[in-house]
Amino acid sequence: MTSRKPPLAPSQGLLALAELIDSGKLSPVVDRGGRIAEMPAAYEALVTEHPRGKVVLHVDHGTAEHESRPATTSSGTLRRS
């Protein structure tokens, strides 16, 4: 019988996930990214197409910096802000 580790607290789980991503052991797959204003089109694409990854919407905080920054890198992985 194998012993199971107790579940992590939510904040610890997020930290563990971030460490896996940073180490390259886990690569999030992002099909596309866009602004929250593009949510209707993103939802339509989810239900009519077959995305190969997650669709990421980022919130526009009203600054030019956020408007010009893509949600993903050229390789399609998430980019940290």
Secondary structure, DSSP 4 states (H G I P E B T S, - for coil): -PPPPPPPPHHHHHHHHHHHHHHTS----EEEEEEGGGHHHHHHHHHHS--SSEEEEE---SSHHHHHS-SB-TTS-B---
